Amino acid sequence: MSRLALALGTVFAVASLTATPALGVTKGRVFDPGKRSQLEALIGEVSTLDGFVNETTRRLFEVTGERDPRAGAESFSFEEIGLRTEDVTYGLGFEYMWKWVTLQVEGSIMRAEAQGLASRDFYLGVEEVMFEGRPFEYQQIEQGAPYFAELDALVLGGRTLITPVTINPGGKAQFVPWLSLGLFSFVGDLDVNAGPAYGVIQYENPARDYVQGGRSTGGATAFVPEAGLGGEVRVQVAEHSGLPVSLVFQGGYSIFEFRGSSGDLGISSRNEKDIDVDYDSWDARAMFEWPISKKHDLVAGAGFRTIRADALSEAQDRSLDETLALREKFDKQIDLEITRVNALFGLRW
């Protein structure tokens, strides 16, 4: 957690320098109690969607010495399979303020497609692919075969912001620093259509049955806890009917670092793995608040969020007999980067 500690120290050092007696500091968050809620519609796009999965080494080959531990390792990238997002994403956001805590939640629907000819033989683990009335869990797309894939995903984020002070409360400009605890989640359904299923082959060691071609379904789910810091600057730029017209800037940085096992995270897998995860996220947004009554403001603005994750999944260090019995697959290096930008329109009350 060293990156978070360094950033945290920097933020509160700046806050201490800013909080001069002339400005003043009040405990907790200062806000209009008649306007503590905000609901917003989000319209945007995923401007960056990069990722890859690289198989590295296989412990089975390391302990037996029968093959190079890297022999047969494969890799997949979003770029190689031609995955691209559709132009528009839609979502909703909500914020609710108390003196010491603010709740923020946001959800967006994302859709991505991949289409082309397989650049090499693809071997996929899926939830289900049918052949001759029987379900299988593995699918092969032969080199040169056409395929079409669709990914429908729900991206959810929720944060609890701890707001210890407000600097320059009631002034033309005020600053609220915060600590954040949150959860980022991604839930997706994947459909891969490689034409009619025409056979079954065996692949891997030990051998598994792979359906050649066919239409498969699968899913992807990820949950990442976050810890971070950020803040809000609120500037009164004018008045309308005696009520303040404001510009609001919010930003934050969150991280998650984990070294442990898949069991510690509650992840179900055939064999427990050693997991190494580094995750960070930057986000910012700017909003314009226009009062339409004493209790309601119209809100319009824009924002972005960038998520980066690096993960390593490795077979655990087991005895020779256990390793031979389990015959685990390759260790994997996984990288993912997603950047979302959006416009927002809503109501504060």
C-alpha positions, -999 to +999 in steps of 0.1 A: +000+000+000+030+023-003+017+042-033-015+050-015+004+061+017+026+084-003-004+100-021-024+103+011+005+121+028+008+145-002-030+153-002-031+161+035+001+181+034-015+202+007-047+204+027-028+216+057-010+243+038-043+254+022-062+255+055-050+289+067-069+307+095-082+331+069-099+303+050-111+283+080-118+246+084-150+229+095-153+193+107-172+171+082-187+180+049-205+213+045-234+213+020-269+225+015-290+199+034-319+205+009-296+193-019-279+162-007-289+138-035-279+137-072-292+114-099-276+114-133-278+098-167-245+088-183-239+087-220-204+079-233-180+054-248-151+031-239-122+049-256-096+023-246-101-015-242-067-033-242-059-067-227-041-099-231-036-133-214-001-149-217+006-184-206+041-184-191+053-218-177+038-251-166+049-265-133+042-300-144+069-298-170+092-281-145+091-310-120+092-338-146+117-323-169+100-340-199+096-308-218+105-271-218+082-255-192+072-230-218+065-255-245+029-252-258+022-219-240-003-197-258-014-161-256-045-141-265-050-104-269-081-082-276-062-068-306-055-102-321-092-113-319-104-080-331-124-070-300-139-035-303-165-017-283-197-002-298-199+036-301-222+044-271-225+032-235-254+041-212-256+042-175-269+058-143-251+074-113-263+084-078-247+104-050-260+110-014-242+132+011-240+131+049-217+151+071-190+125+075-198+101+047-208+104+010-221+074-010-215+072-048-227+044-071-225+041-109-234+015-134-230+014-172-239-011-199-211-019-224-211-040-256-182-053-276-178-073-307-151-094-325-153-106-360-128-121-385-109-152-395-089-170-368-052-161-372-043-195-357-060-223-338-079-209-309-086-232-279-113-217-256-127-227-222-165-219-223-195-226-202-213-246-228-209-256-265-232-283-280-223-311-304-248-339-313-270-330-284-242-332-258-228-302-239-190-296-238-168-271-219-142-265-246-142-251-281-117-250-309-117-225-338-094-237-365-070-213-382-087-195-411-122-203-398-146-173-396-160-164-362-182-137-346-182-129-308-204-106-287-197-094-252-225-078-232-212-064-199-224-045-169-197-023-152-206-013-117-188+008-091-196+019-056-177+040-032-180+052+004-162+086+008-151+096+042-152+134+044-133+146+076-132+184+069-144+212+046-118+239+038-132+275+034-169+265+041-194+289+027-168+307+006-168+313-032-145+282-034-144+253-010-125+221-009-135+187+006-108+160+007-118+124+012-107+089+018-125+063-003-134+026+001-151+010-028-158-020-050-154-022-088-172-050-106-175-063-141-201-089-151-202-100-188-219-126-210-199-139-240-214-155-271-190-170-297-203-182-331-179-202-352-205-218-375-219-253-373-201-277-349-185-305-370-164-326-348-146-333-315-108-334-310-087-340-280-061-315-269-040-308-238-022-331-213-043-347-199-065-347-230-098-328-230-126-329-256-128-298-277-158-291-300-146-279-334-167-248-345-201-244-329-217-217-309-206-213-273-217-192-243-196-181-214-193-155-188-167-133-171-170-118-136-145-097-117-148-079-083-120-057-071-121-038-038-105-003-039-089+020-013-081+055-023-082+092-018-096+123-037-115+154-032-140+180-045-135+217-053-167+237-055-166+272-070-195+296-071-193+314-105-225+334-105-260+338-090-294+330-105-325+343-087-304+348-056-291+312-057-255+301-064-245+288-098-215+265-093-187+246-110-178+213-093-146+194-099-141+159-084-112+135-087-097+104-071-071+077-072-077+042-060-055+010-057-057-026-048-027-048-042-030-085-033-005-113-027-022-146-017-042-175-029-074-177-049-091-193-018-084-161+002-104-142-024-132-167-024-125-176-061-136-211-071-113-230-094-103-266-101-071-261-081-062-233-057-037-208-073-013-183-060-025-148-071-006-116-075-027-085-084-018-049-089-048-026-097-052+012-099-078+036-111-079+073-119-111+092-123-122+128-126-153+148-136-164+184-140-200+195-134-221+227-139-249+232-114-278+255-124-305+262-097-341+259-109-356+263-074-344+265-038-345+227-037-335+216-072-304+221-095-299+210-130-265+193-135-245+188-166-209+177-171-184+152-182-160+127-167-136+098-173-122+068-155-091+047-164-087+012-149-054-008-151-049-043-137-020-067-138-025-102-124-004-133-122-020-167-116+005-195-107+002-231-096+011-235-059+044-252-048+032-287-042+049-321-038+059-341-069+031-366-063+005-338-060+018-320-091+017-352-112-019-360-100-033-325-106-015-319-139-023-282-138-025-260-168+000-231-175+005-202-152-010-170-167-001-133-169-032-111-174-032-074-182-062-052-187-068-015-193-102+002-197-108+039-202-144+052-202-155+088-210-190+101-206-213+131-205-237+133-176-271+151-172-291+150-140-308+166-111-296+175-076-322+179-048 
